[in-house]
Amino acid sequence: MSSCSDCMDLNFIIHYIKDNCKGVPKGIIFDCDGVLIDSVEANMAFYNMIRKKLGLPELNAEQREYCQMSTAAQALEYITPSALKSQMHEVVREVSYARDIEPMIQASENFVPFLKTIAGKFLLGIHTNRTGPIDYMLNRLDMGGYFDPIMTVRYCEPKPSPDGAQKILAQWKIQPHEALFIGDSIMDMQAARGANIPFLSYRNERIMEDGTCCDFALLEKALMFLYNEKNA
């Protein structure tokens, strides 16, 4: 997957982080779906499987976008007509996400090398609107053991609430400007703003006003430049 056409250059990313984090950040908060992992088509396959069993057409563009940034419960409610709600819950029990969908999910481009480079130099956390645990998936994708905390909606209010981001800051015992939030949706951006955390949009040109980094290789160079500059 190539970077978006308006990806900012290295100097922009360095200065954006330096200005907004008042130097090098101490911690980085990542969204999960669409950032750590390339899960869009896998998640859409899940929702389309449910809709097919209900006799409904595949998701349209608006429904796809909503499903990708919402919790599973919110998405299923949104894409299911009221008359089919009771049937939907029965159909969901027939589908195994772990068996049928999760094997389709892959790590985002360049993310694992990026993760291994920055591990031990920055606090790393996840703030996701997923409901269940994601440890098995992270382990399968060679990402296990790097993130603490992993904030799902089991432990906090779903985004766009800043609750999860604020709880991560509290656990890390750092100020908002000492963190950096990487997300790909308006809900991520709103959660970051609500917690006063500097935000970088990942591969979403519609939320570029806060700066965009379209490639983890580029972000790795920016963060390591700032880290080495501070520790020189």
Secondary structure, DSSP 8 states (H G I E B T S, - for coil): ----TT---HHHHHHHHHHHTTSS-SEEEE-TBTTTEE-HHHHHHHHHHHHHHTT-----HHHHHHHHHS-HHHHHHHHS-GGGHHHHHHHHHH--IIIIIGGG-EE-TTHHHHHHHHBTTBEEEEE----S--HHHHHHTT-TT--S-EE-TTTS--TTSSHHHHHHHHHHT--GGGEEEEESSHHHHHHHHHTT--EEESS-GGGGGG-B---HHHHHHHHHHHHHHHT-
